[in-house]
Each structure stands twice: as structure tokens, then as C-alpha cells.
């Protein structure tokens, strides 16, 4: 199976749904670069842009019912 993802620090975010792999399953990932999609590093956010970006990131956890169990 091949799926696309984006590297963010030490994490890789998969861009497709993986319905056939249950949560908690150990997997092996074989990496290859898609060179034409690698861009230059982005400039740091301006002070006025930071709060909006933080609000967007904080909202990424909403509507995930398993988080209630995790934090119990």
C-alpha cells in the first residue's frame, strides 16, 4: 500500500484515510521523497498571524471522542 503524507518535525501526517488498519497497529514505513513537492522553508509568522494559527491548531483536536477516554 502506498499513501502520501507530510513530515512535521518527527511526525508524519498521512493524507489519506486508513480504514483497513486498526488504531494501535504497529507498522513499518518505507520512505521516499517526492522532490518536486519539497519547498523552501516558510518564513516565521508575524506577531499578528500567531494567534490565528494557534487557534487553528488547537481546533485540530475537536470532535475526537477518543480524547475523552485518553484524558480520564
N, C-alpha and C positions, 0 to 999 in steps of 0.2 A: 504494500500500500504506500502511495506517495501522497503527502499533503504539504501545503505551504504553511509557513509560519514566519513570525517576525521575532528577532532576538532583541530583548530588552534587558540589558545588564546580564545576569546569569540565568534569565528565564527565556523560554521560547514560547510565544503565544501562537497556538495553532489557529489558522484562519478558517478552518472547516469544522463541521460537526463530526464527532467521532462516536456515533451511536453504538457501534459494534464492539467498543472497548469499555468494559465496566470501570467505574472510578476505583482507584486504588490498585489497578493492574500495573505491574512493573513492565516497562517496555524498553527496547533498545532503539536508539535513533541514529540513523546514518545521515550525516550532514553533507550537503553540497551547496556551494554558493551560486546564486543567480546574479552574476556580476553586473549585468546591465541595470539591475534594480538597486544596487548599492549607491547611496547618495552621500554627499558631503555632510559632515556633522552640522546639526542645526545650531543657530546662534542662541545664546541664553535668552530666556524670556525677559521681557521688560517688566518693571515693577507693577504696572497696571494690568499685565496679562496673567500674572501669577495666581491671583485669587480665582479667576475664571478657570484656569487649568486645574487647580486644586479641587474646585467644586466638581469638575468633570470627573476627576479621578476618584473622589470619594463616592460619587454616584455609581461607580462600576460595581459595587458590592450589593446594591439594592436588588430586590426581587430574587434573592437566592435563599430559599427556605432552609437549606442545609446549614447555613451560618448560625441559625438559632441553636441547633444542636451542638455545633462546634464550640460555641462560646458558653454553653451551660456548664 
